[in-house]
């Protein structure tokens, strides 16, 4: 798939090879570029490399249960980045209070495994659309303020 046809770039972290492969294939078939990581350290490396290369990662999807750095620790570290991409948590463990806590901390959502690719792509599209709308609103608001400031200074 050419770069022009790509809807967005997603960084996916899951320690289960079968899950990573299934998510990657399904998301690529839906027009996304998918970067995969097996653990939190690889996610941080890829985010740092993307910043160095001026490449944009539009979304991070992470499992909670991974060896080494847990998904929760990863989320804290990713949220500390400037211009953090939105984060979706996926997990095979259902825990409503944890899901609510993660959303309060800054995650965009929490999906319980198993789920279908169509559910995942719906969530991704909704999230990216909301971010785009918020960016457009912020730009319009900031543009209006600078226009007022220019007019006030005349």
C-alpha positions as a Markdown table, in Angstrom:
| # | Residue | x | y | z |
|---|---|---|---|---|
| 1 | Unk | 0.0 | 0.0 | 0.0 |
| 2 | Unk | 1.4 | 3.4 | -0.9 |
| 3 | Unk | 2.0 | 6.1 | 1.6 |
| 4 | Unk | -0.7 | 8.3 | 0.0 |
| 5 | Unk | -3.4 | 5.6 | 0.6 |
| 6 | Unk | -2.5 | 5.2 | 4.3 |
| 7 | Unk | -5.2 | 6.5 | 6.7 |
| 8 | Unk | -2.9 | 6.7 | 9.7 |
| 9 | Unk | 0.1 | 5.2 | 11.4 |
| 10 | Unk | -0.6 | 3.0 | 14.4 |
| 11 | Unk | 2.0 | 1.7 | 16.8 |
| 12 | Unk | 0.7 | -1.6 | 18.2 |
| 13 | Unk | 2.2 | -3.3 | 21.3 |
| 14 | Unk | 1.2 | -6.8 | 22.2 |
| 15 | Unk | 3.4 | -9.6 | 23.5 |
| 16 | Unk | 1.2 | -12.3 | 21.9 |
| 17 | Unk | 2.5 | -13.0 | 18.4 |
| 18 | Unk | -0.8 | -14.3 | 17.0 |
| 19 | Unk | -2.6 | -11.2 | 18.3 |
| 20 | Unk | 0.0 | -8.9 | 16.8 |
| 21 | Unk | -0.2 | -10.6 | 13.4 |
| 22 | Unk | -4.0 | -10.7 | 13.3 |
| 23 | Unk | -4.3 | -7.0 | 14.3 |
| 24 | Unk | -1.6 | -6.0 | 11.9 |
| 25 | Unk | -3.2 | -7.8 | 8.9 |
| 26 | Unk | -6.7 | -6.6 | 9.7 |
| 27 | Unk | -5.6 | -3.0 | 10.2 |
| 28 | Unk | -3.4 | -2.9 | 7.1 |
| 29 | Unk | -6.4 | -4.3 | 5.1 |
| 30 | Unk | -8.3 | -1.3 | 6.4 |
| 31 | Unk | -5.7 | 1.2 | 5.1 |
| 32 | Unk | -3.6 | 1.7 | 8.2 |
| 33 | Unk | 0.2 | 1.5 | 8.4 |
| 34 | Unk | 1.0 | -0.7 | 11.4 |
| 35 | Unk | 4.3 | -0.7 | 13.4 |
| 36 | Unk | 4.5 | -3.5 | 15.8 |
| 37 | Unk | 6.2 | -3.9 | 19.1 |
| 38 | Unk | 6.5 | -6.9 | 21.5 |
| 39 | Unk | 6.8 | -4.9 | 24.6 |
| 40 | Unk | 6.9 | -1.4 | 26.2 |
| 41 | Unk | 10.6 | -0.8 | 25.6 |
| 42 | Unk | 10.2 | -1.3 | 21.9 |
| 43 | Unk | 7.3 | 1.1 | 21.9 |
| 44 | Unk | 9.4 | 3.8 | 23.5 |
| 45 | Unk | 12.2 | 3.1 | 21.0 |
| 46 | Unk | 9.9 | 3.4 | 18.1 |
| 47 | Unk | 8.3 | 6.7 | 19.4 |
| 48 | Unk | 11.8 | 8.1 | 19.9 |
| 49 | Unk | 12.9 | 7.0 | 16.4 |
| 50 | Unk | 9.7 | 8.5 | 14.9 |
| 51 | Unk | 10.5 | 11.9 | 16.6 |
| 52 | Unk | 14.1 | 11.8 | 15.3 |
| 53 | Unk | 12.9 | 10.9 | 11.8 |
| 54 | Unk | 10.1 | 13.5 | 11.9 |
| 55 | Unk | 7.6 | 10.6 | 11.3 |
| 56 | Unk | 4.2 | 10.8 | 12.8 |
| 57 | Unk | 2.6 | 8.1 | 14.8 |
| 58 | Unk | -1.1 | 8.8 | 15.0 |
| 59 | Unk | -2.1 | 6.3 | 17.6 |
| 60 | Unk | -0.6 | 3.8 | 20.1 |
| 61 | Unk | -2.5 | 0.6 | 21.0 |
| 62 | Unk | -1.1 | -1.3 | 23.9 |
| 63 | Unk | -1.9 | -4.5 | 25.7 |
| 64 | Unk | -1.8 | -4.2 | 29.5 |
| 65 | Unk | -0.1 | -7.5 | 30.3 |
| 66 | Unk | 3.3 | -7.7 | 28.8 |
| 67 | Unk | 6.7 | -9.0 | 30.0 |
| 68 | Unk | 9.1 | -6.4 | 31.4 |
| 69 | Unk | 7.4 | -3.0 | 31.3 |
| 70 | Unk | 3.7 | -3.4 | 31.9 |
| 71 | Unk | 1.2 | -1.6 | 29.7 |
| 72 | Unk | 0.3 | 0.6 | 32.6 |
| 73 | Unk | 4.0 | 1.7 | 33.0 |
| 74 | Unk | 4.2 | 2.2 | 29.3 |
| 75 | Unk | 1.2 | 4.5 | 29.3 |
| 76 | Unk | 2.7 | 6.6 | 32.1 |
| 77 | Unk | 5.9 | 7.0 | 30.1 |
| 78 | Unk | 4.2 | 7.7 | 26.7 |
| 79 | Unk | 1.9 | 10.3 | 28.3 |
| 80 | Unk | 5.0 | 12.1 | 29.5 |
| 81 | Unk | 6.1 | 12.7 | 25.9 |
| 82 | Unk | 5.4 | 16.0 | 24.3 |
| 83 | Unk | 2.6 | 15.8 | 21.7 |
| 84 | Unk | 1.6 | 12.3 | 22.8 |
| 85 | Unk | -0.3 | 10.2 | 20.3 |
| 86 | Unk | -3.6 | 9.0 | 21.7 |
| 87 | Unk | -3.5 | 5.6 | 23.5 |
| 88 | Unk | -5.9 | 2.7 | 23.3 |
| 89 | Unk | -5.6 | 0.0 | 25.8 |
| 90 | Unk | -6.5 | -3.6 | 24.9 |
| 91 | Unk | -6.6 | -6.4 | 27.5 |
| 92 | Unk | -7.9 | -9.9 | 28.0 |
| 93 | Unk | -8.6 | -9.0 | 31.6 |
| 94 | Unk | -11.9 | -7.2 | 32.3 |
| 95 | Unk | -11.5 | -4.6 | 35.0 |
| 96 | Unk | -13.9 | -1.7 | 34.8 |
| 97 | Unk | -12.3 | 0.4 | 37.6 |
| 98 | Unk | -8.9 | 0.1 | 35.9 |
| 99 | Unk | -10.4 | 1.1 | 32.5 |
| 100 | Unk | -11.9 | 4.2 | 34.1 |
| 101 | Unk | -8.7 | 5.0 | 35.8 |
| 102 | Unk | -6.7 | 4.7 | 32.6 |
| 103 | Unk | -9.1 | 6.9 | 30.7 |
| 104 | Unk | -8.9 | 9.5 | 33.5 |
| 105 | Unk | -5.1 | 9.4 | 33.2 |
| 106 | Unk | -5.3 | 10.2 | 29.5 |
| 107 | Unk | -6.0 | 7.0 | 27.5 |
| 108 | Unk | -8.6 | 7.4 | 24.8 |
| 109 | Unk | -10.3 | 4.1 | 25.5 |
| 110 | Unk | -10.1 | 0.5 | 26.7 |
| 111 | Unk | -11.2 | -2.5 | 24.7 |
| 112 | Unk | -11.6 | -6.0 | 26.2 |
| 113 | Unk | -10.3 | -8.9 | 24.2 |
| 114 | Unk | -11.6 | -10.6 | 22.2 |
| 115 | Unk | -12.9 | -8.1 | 19.8 |
| 116 | Unk | -13.3 | -7.9 | 16.0 |
| 117 | Unk | -11.2 | -5.9 | 13.7 |
| 118 | Unk | -14.3 | -4.0 | 12.7 |
| 119 | Unk | -14.8 | -2.9 | 16.3 |
| 120 | Unk | -11.2 | -1.9 | 16.6 |
| 121 | Unk | -11.3 | 0.1 | 13.3 |
| 122 | Unk | -14.5 | 1.8 | 14.4 |
| 123 | Unk | -12.8 | 2.9 | 17.6 |
| 124 | Unk | -9.7 | 4.1 | 15.7 |
| 125 | Unk | -11.7 | 6.1 | 13.1 |
| 126 | Unk | -13.9 | 7.7 | 15.8 |
| 127 | Unk | -10.8 | 8.6 | 17.9 |
| 128 | Unk | -8.8 | 10.0 | 15.0 |
| 129 | Unk | -11.9 | 12.0 | 13.8 |
| 130 | Unk | -12.4 | 13.5 | 17.3 |
| 131 | Unk | -8.8 | 14.5 | 17.4 |
| 132 | Unk | -9.0 | 16.1 | 14.0 |
| 133 | Unk | -12.2 | 18.0 | 14.9 |
| 134 | Unk | -10.5 | 19.2 | 18.2 |
| 135 | Unk | -7.5 | 20.3 | 16.2 |
| 136 | Unk | -9.6 | 22.2 | 13.7 |
| 137 | Unk | -11.6 | 23.8 | 16.5 |
| 138 | Unk | -8.3 | 24.8 | 18.3 |
| 139 | Unk | -6.9 | 26.2 | 15.1 |
| 140 | Unk | -10.1 | 28.2 | 14.4 |
| 141 | Unk | -10.2 | 29.5 | 17.9 |
| 142 | Unk | -6.5 | 30.5 | 17.9 |
| 143 | Unk | -6.8 | 32.0 | 14.4 |
| 144 | Unk | -9.8 | 34.1 | 15.6 |
| 145 | Unk | -7.8 | 35.2 | 18.6 |
| 146 | Unk | -4.8 | 36.3 | 16.5 |
| 147 | Unk | -7.1 | 38.1 | 14.1 |
| 148 | Unk | -8.7 | 40.0 | 17.0 |
| 149 | Unk | -5.3 | 40.8 | 18.4 |
| 150 | Unk | -4.2 | 42.1 | 15.1 |
| 151 | Unk | -7.4 | 44.2 | 14.8 |
| 152 | Unk | -7.1 | 45.5 | 18.3 |
| 153 | Unk | -3.5 | 46.6 | 17.7 |
| 154 | Unk | -4.5 | 48.7 | 14.7 |
